[in-house]
Amino acid sequence: MSAPSQIDRAVARGVAKVAPDATTDDARDVAVVFDGLSMTYPDGTEALRDISLTIRKGEFVSFIGPSGCGKSTLARIASGLLTHTDGTVRIDRDHLGFVFQEATLLPWRKTLQNVELMMELRGVPAATRRRKALEQMEAVGLKGFEDRFPRALSGGMRMRASLARSLSLEPSVFLFDEPFGALDEITREKLIEDLAALHREKRFTGFFITHSIPEAVYLSDRVIVMSARPGRIHSEFRVTLPSPRTGDMRFGADFTEGCALVSQSLQETMPAGKGL
Amino acid sequence: MTNASTLRAHRPVPNPVPPSPAMRFAQSVLPPVVLAVALLALYAWVRSGLPEHRIFLMPSGVDLWDKAFSRPEVLAELAQRALVTLSIAAAGLACSIPIGVLLGMLMFRLVMMERAIFPYLVALQSIPILAIIPLIQAALGFGFLPKVLIVAMFTFFSIPTTLLLGLKSLDRGVIDLFRLANASWAVTLWKAGFPSAAPSLFAGLRISAGLAVIGAIVSELFFLAGAGGLGQMLINAKIEFKYEEMYAALIASSVLSISVYLFFQFVGNLLFAEWHGRV
C-alpha cells in the first residue's frame, strides 16, 4: 500500500540519497567503523546482518527504522554493552558518552551528585568532578537545580541531567538511544535545538537513534535508514540543509521535502501487505 | 441537537471549604481514640457478663493500677525484665541481620546460590519453630544462647528475601550505566544495589524487628530458670495467680514490640524520606 508521493526523485532540496557505505579517504578522520558486523542473539534471533559503515569524527549520524530493526542493538554493540557475533567494530570506548531513552538518574542522589556519577566511577578526583559537573549543568541549562532530587525535576530536566552526566566525560563519541522519545513535543523540540547547539560547540561524533524523521533530519549530517529483522542498512541520506540549523527551518520547503524523501525510503522497509 | 428537551442543566459544585487546623487534628486523632474507647467498653461489657469465679481473667482498670502500675516494685521488675527481653531480641537480630544480608548478597551474585539456598529459606520459614525448641534446649541448655538462636530463627527469613527482592529490582539502565564506566561488581552493589534495595530491606527489617520481641518472649516461656524477661514474668504471674501483673507484663511486651518496630521505621525514614517519600 503505497501512498502517492510528490517526490519521485532521489534528491530533494534538503536531503540527498547517497550510495551506502561511503567511506572517507583519511583514516585519521574516522571515529566509528562497522565492517561486516552481524549480531545473532543466543535465542537465534538475527538482529543485525552485515552492517558496514564509517562515521567520521565530528559527524552527526542518525539511525532510523521500524521497531525491531536492531538500531538499539547497534548502539549497544558500539558501546560494548553487547558483543556482536560476526564482523568488526572499531571505536574509542574510553571516551564514550551514552544517553538512554530513560534518564536513569539514581533517585537517592541529588542532581549534582548524579551528574558526577560517571566521573566518580572512573576515578576523577572529587574537586575536579565537582567543577566539571557544575560546568556541564550550566551548559545544559540546569544551573540552580544542583540540590534537587531527580523526582523533583521534570522529564525534560531529567534528560538534561542525563546529558550533562555524559558530557562531563568530554566524550569524543556520543551515543543516543531514542533519548527524547518519552518527552512531550514542546520539550523535545527545545532539547533537540539545544543538542544541536551542544554539538556545534563540542564537536563530538553523534550516533543518534530515533523514531522521528524530523528529529533525524534536523540534527544530522547523515541519516541511515534501516530495514527490519534482520537489521540491515537500507539507504543512506546526506542532509544538505545549511548549518547551523534554526527552529523555523522545520517549516521550510527544503526541510519538508527532505523528510518526505526519508519517509518514502522508510516506507520501502515496511513489510508489504498488512498495514499497522 | 435536534431535540432541545434532551439537554439537561448540570449545576456547578463549589470547592469544599478546607478544614481548619483544629478540625484536621480532630479528624486524624479522633478515629483511633474513638476505637480505643469502643474496645475498652467492649472489654468492660464482656467483663460484666463474667461469672464471679472467672472475673480474675479480666482485671479492672482500678485493680490494674492498684496491684501493678502504681507499685514501684512491679514497675522496677517490668523495666528490668523488659531490658532482658530486649537484649535477647537485639542479640537475635544482631545474628540474623548480618547473616541474612550476606546470604542475600550471595544469592544476588550467584544464581546457583539462589537456587541452592532459597528452597531451604522457605523450609526454615515453614518449620514450626516452637516444635524444635525442646531440641534446642537439649542441645544448647537453658542459658542466653538458645534464646538468641530462637529469636534469630524467628527473624531470619524476611532479611535475605527482601534484600534479594530489592537488589533484583535494580533498574537495568543503571546496571548498564555502571558497566559503561567499567565499575566492578562490588562498586555496583555498594553504589547502586544497596541504596536501591534499602527501602525493601528496611521493610523486611521492620517485620523482623516486630518478630524479634515476639520470638524473645516465646523463647522465655520455655525457659523458667534464672532471671528472665517478660515472658517468664507472664508464666510466673499465672502460677502465682497475679493476673494484674500478667496484664502489666502483656502491656509492657506490646509497648516493647511496638517501640522496636517504630525504631526501625524511624531509622528507615531518616535514611530515605528525602528521595523515596515516606517508607
Contacts between the chains, C-beta under 8 A, distances in Angstrom:
chain1	res1	chain2	res2	distance
A	79	B	180	6.2
A	80	B	180	7.6
A	81	B	176	5.6
A	81	B	179	6.1
A	81	B	180	6.8
A	96	B	180	7.0
A	98	B	176	7.9
A	98	B	177	8.0
A	98	B	180	5.6
A	100	B	173	5.2
A	100	B	176	7.1
A	100	B	177	8.0
A	102	B	171	7.8
A	102	B	173	5.3
A	104	B	171	6.3
A	104	B	173	3.8
A	104	B	174	5.5
A	104	B	176	7.7
A	104	B	177	5.7
A	106	B	174	6.6
A	106	B	192	6.7
A	106	B	195	7.0
A	106	B	196	7.9
A	107	B	275	5.0
A	107	B	276	7.0
A	108	B	195	4.5
A	108	B	196	7.7
A	108	B	198	7.9
A	108	B	272	7.5
A	108	B	274	8.0
A	108	B	275	4.6
A	108	B	276	7.6
A	109	B	275	7.9
A	117	B	177	7.4
A	117	B	181	8.0
A	118	B	177	7.4
A	118	B	180	7.6
A	118	B	181	5.4
A	121	B	178	6.6
A	121	B	181	3.7
A	121	B	182	7.6
A	121	B	183	4.8
A	121	B	187	6.8
A	121	B	191	7.7
A	122	B	181	5.5
A	122	B	182	7.6
A	149	B	274	6.4
A	149	B	275	4.9
A	150	B	275	7.9
A	151	B	275	6.8
